[in-house]
Amino acid sequence: QTCSLPDAILTDFDMPVKNGLDLLRLIRLHPNPLMRNLRVVMLSGNCSDQLRMNAEELNCWLFEKPANMDKICSALLE
């Protein structure tokens, strides 16, 4: 059974159970290098300096809402 990975992940920071950084850390620690290196774009209604720093350290594009759709698409397709 073959499982294909997405080309990129678009997520929100504010989610129930786990936030976007929790998800991002799970992705970056995944045993499969293809999964670990997926492009991740995160949206947040409140981009603090700490969130920006964490996202950058985890190689994630971060956009504050409302975000420009052209910029989001560009980050997803880069």
LUMNULUM-763123 format. One record per residue (C-alpha): residue number from 1; residue in three letters; chain; x, y, z. Coordinates in steps of 0.02 Angstrom, whole numbers, plus 32768, in hexadecimal, padded with zeros to 4 digits. Example, Ala and Ser with C-alpha at 12.3 -4.5 7.8 and 13.67 -1.06 7.14 Angstrom:
// residues 2
<atom><seq>1</seq><type>ALA</type><mol>A</mol><u>8267</u><v>7F1F</v><w>8186</w></atom>
<atom><seq>2</seq><type>SER</type><mol>A</mol><u>82AC</u><v>7FCB</v><w>8165</w></atom>
This chain:
// residues 78
<atom><seq>1</seq><type>GLN</type><mol>A</mol><u>8000</u><v>8000</v><w>8000</w></atom>
<atom><seq>2</seq><type>THR</type><mol>A</mol><u>804E</u><v>80A3</v><w>7FC7</w></atom>
<atom><seq>3</seq><type>CYS</type><mol>A</mol><u>8030</u><v>8145</v><w>8024</w></atom>
<atom><seq>4</seq><type>SER</type><mol>A</mol><u>8058</u><v>81E7</v><w>7FCD</w></atom>
<atom><seq>5</seq><type>LEU</type><mol>A</mol><u>8088</u><v>8284</v><w>8029</w></atom>
<atom><seq>6</seq><type>PRO</type><mol>A</mol><u>8045</u><v>8331</v><w>8004</w></atom>
<atom><seq>7</seq><type>ASP</type><mol>A</mol><u>80B6</u><v>83B1</v><w>7FB0</w></atom>
<atom><seq>8</seq><type>ALA</type><mol>A</mol><u>8095</u><v>842C</v><w>803D</w></atom>
<atom><seq>9</seq><type>ILE</type><mol>A</mol><u>802D</u><v>8444</v><w>80DA</w></atom>
<atom><seq>10</seq><type>LEU</type><mol>A</mol><u>7FC3</u><v>84DD</v><w>80FF</w></atom>
<atom><seq>11</seq><type>THR</type><mol>A</mol><u>7F91</u><v>84E8</v><w>81B6</w></atom>
<atom><seq>12</seq><type>ASP</type><mol>A</mol><u>7F51</u><v>8563</v><w>8235</w></atom>
<atom><seq>13</seq><type>PHE</type><mol>A</mol><u>7FAC</u><v>8586</v><w>82D8</w></atom>
<atom><seq>14</seq><type>ASP</type><mol>A</mol><u>7F10</u><v>8585</v><w>8344</w></atom>
<atom><seq>15</seq><type>MET</type><mol>A</mol><u>7EC5</u><v>84D6</v><w>8340</w></atom>
<atom><seq>16</seq><type>PRO</type><mol>A</mol><u>7E72</u><v>8467</v><w>83C2</w></atom>
<atom><seq>17</seq><type>VAL</type><mol>A</mol><u>7EDE</u><v>83E7</v><w>841E</w></atom>
<atom><seq>18</seq><type>LYS</type><mol>A</mol><u>7F85</u><v>841A</v><w>83CE</w></atom>
<atom><seq>19</seq><type>ASN</type><mol>A</mol><u>7FBA</u><v>84C3</v><w>838A</w></atom>
<atom><seq>20</seq><type>GLY</type><mol>A</mol><u>8014</u><v>84DF</v><w>82E6</w></atom>
<atom><seq>21</seq><type>LEU</type><mol>A</mol><u>80C1</u><v>84DB</v><w>8337</w></atom>
<atom><seq>22</seq><type>ASP</type><mol>A</mol><u>8099</u><v>8432</v><w>8386</w></atom>
<atom><seq>23</seq><type>LEU</type><mol>A</mol><u>8067</u><v>83F1</v><w>82DA</w></atom>
<atom><seq>24</seq><type>LEU</type><mol>A</mol><u>8102</u><v>843D</v><w>828C</w></atom>
<atom><seq>25</seq><type>ARG</type><mol>A</mol><u>8174</u><v>83EB</v><w>830E</w></atom>
<atom><seq>26</seq><type>LEU</type><mol>A</mol><u>8123</u><v>8342</v><w>82EC</w></atom>
<atom><seq>27</seq><type>ILE</type><mol>A</mol><u>8142</u><v>8359</v><w>8232</w></atom>
<atom><seq>28</seq><type>ARG</type><mol>A</mol><u>81F7</u><v>838F</v><w>824A</w></atom>
<atom><seq>29</seq><type>LEU</type><mol>A</mol><u>821A</u><v>82FA</v><w>82BD</w></atom>
<atom><seq>30</seq><type>HIS</type><mol>A</mol><u>81C7</u><v>8279</v><w>824C</w></atom>
<atom><seq>31</seq><type>PRO</type><mol>A</mol><u>8235</u><v>81E2</v><w>8223</w></atom>
<atom><seq>32</seq><type>ASN</type><mol>A</mol><u>8212</u><v>81F1</v><w>8168</w></atom>
<atom><seq>33</seq><type>PRO</type><mol>A</mol><u>8285</u><v>8278</v><w>811E</w></atom>
<atom><seq>34</seq><type>LEU</type><mol>A</mol><u>8206</u><v>829F</v><w>8096</w></atom>
<atom><seq>35</seq><type>MET</type><mol>A</mol><u>8186</u><v>82C8</v><w>811D</w></atom>
<atom><seq>36</seq><type>ARG</type><mol>A</mol><u>8205</u><v>8326</v><w>8188</w></atom>
<atom><seq>37</seq><type>ASN</type><mol>A</mol><u>8230</u><v>8398</v><w>80F8</w></atom>
<atom><seq>38</seq><type>LEU</type><mol>A</mol><u>8181</u><v>83C4</v><w>80BE</w></atom>
<atom><seq>39</seq><type>ARG</type><mol>A</mol><u>815D</u><v>847B</v><w>809C</w></atom>
<atom><seq>40</seq><type>VAL</type><mol>A</mol><u>80ED</u><v>84BE</v><w>8125</w></atom>
<atom><seq>41</seq><type>VAL</type><mol>A</mol><u>808C</u><v>8561</v><w>8121</w></atom>
<atom><seq>42</seq><type>MET</type><mol>A</mol><u>8037</u><v>859A</v><w>81C0</w></atom>
<atom><seq>43</seq><type>LEU</type><mol>A</mol><u>7FB4</u><v>8621</v><w>81DB</w></atom>
<atom><seq>44</seq><type>SER</type><mol>A</mol><u>7F96</u><v>867C</v><w>827F</w></atom>
<atom><seq>45</seq><type>GLY</type><mol>A</mol><u>7F25</u><v>8706</v><w>82B9</w></atom>
<atom><seq>46</seq><type>ASN</type><mol>A</mol><u>7FAE</u><v>8742</v><w>832E</w></atom>
<atom><seq>47</seq><type>CYS</type><mol>A</mol><u>8063</u><v>8731</v><w>82F5</w></atom>
<atom><seq>48</seq><type>SER</type><mol>A</mol><u>80CC</u><v>8757</v><w>838D</w></atom>
<atom><seq>49</seq><type>ASP</type><mol>A</mol><u>8188</u><v>876A</v><w>837F</w></atom>
<atom><seq>50</seq><type>GLN</type><mol>A</mol><u>819B</u><v>86C3</v><w>83DA</w></atom>
<atom><seq>51</seq><type>LEU</type><mol>A</mol><u>8128</u><v>866A</v><w>835F</w></atom>
<atom><seq>52</seq><type>ARG</type><mol>A</mol><u>8186</u><v>86B6</v><w>82CC</w></atom>
<atom><seq>53</seq><type>MET</type><mol>A</mol><u>822C</u><v>867D</v><w>8315</w></atom>
<atom><seq>54</seq><type>ASN</type><mol>A</mol><u>81EC</u><v>85CD</v><w>8337</w></atom>
<atom><seq>55</seq><type>ALA</type><mol>A</mol><u>81A2</u><v>85BE</v><w>8289</w></atom>
<atom><seq>56</seq><type>GLU</type><mol>A</mol><u>8244</u><v>85FA</v><w>823A</w></atom>
<atom><seq>57</seq><type>GLU</type><mol>A</mol><u>82AC</u><v>857F</v><w>82A1</w></atom>
<atom><seq>58</seq><type>LEU</type><mol>A</mol><u>823A</u><v>84F2</v><w>8266</w></atom>
<atom><seq>59</seq><type>ASN</type><mol>A</mol><u>8244</u><v>8529</v><w>81AF</w></atom>
<atom><seq>60</seq><type>CYS</type><mol>A</mol><u>8190</u><v>8560</v><w>81A1</w></atom>
<atom><seq>61</seq><type>TRP</type><mol>A</mol><u>8140</u><v>85EF</v><w>8143</w></atom>
<atom><seq>62</seq><type>LEU</type><mol>A</mol><u>80D3</u><v>8655</v><w>81BA</w></atom>
<atom><seq>63</seq><type>PHE</type><mol>A</mol><u>804C</u><v>86CF</v><w>8184</w></atom>
<atom><seq>64</seq><type>GLU</type><mol>A</mol><u>7FDF</u><v>873C</v><w>81F1</w></atom>
<atom><seq>65</seq><type>LYS</type><mol>A</mol><u>7F25</u><v>873C</v><w>81CA</w></atom>
<atom><seq>66</seq><type>PRO</type><mol>A</mol><u>7EDB</u><v>8785</v><w>8166</w></atom>
<atom><seq>67</seq><type>ALA</type><mol>A</mol><u>7F65</u><v>874B</v><w>80F1</w></atom>
<atom><seq>68</seq><type>ASN</type><mol>A</mol><u>7F82</u><v>8772</v><w>803B</w></atom>
<atom><seq>69</seq><type>MET</type><mol>A</mol><u>7F4B</u><v>86DA</v><w>7FD7</w></atom>
<atom><seq>70</seq><type>ASP</type><mol>A</mol><u>7FCD</u><v>86F9</v><w>7F4F</w></atom>
<atom><seq>71</seq><type>LYS</type><mol>A</mol><u>8059</u><v>86F4</v><w>7FD1</w></atom>
<atom><seq>72</seq><type>ILE</type><mol>A</mol><u>8013</u><v>8655</v><w>801F</w></atom>
<atom><seq>73</seq><type>CYS</type><mol>A</mol><u>8009</u><v>8600</v><w>7F75</w></atom>
<atom><seq>74</seq><type>SER</type><mol>A</mol><u>80B8</u><v>8638</v><w>7F4C</w></atom>
<atom><seq>75</seq><type>ALA</type><mol>A</mol><u>80FA</u><v>85ED</v><w>7FF0</w></atom>
<atom><seq>76</seq><type>LEU</type><mol>A</mol><u>809C</u><v>854A</v><w>7FD0</w></atom>
<atom><seq>77</seq><type>LEU</type><mol>A</mol><u>80DE</u><v>853B</v><w>7F1F</w></atom>
<atom><seq>78</seq><type>GLU</type><mol>A</mol><u>8191</u><v>8574</v><w>7F3F</w></atom>
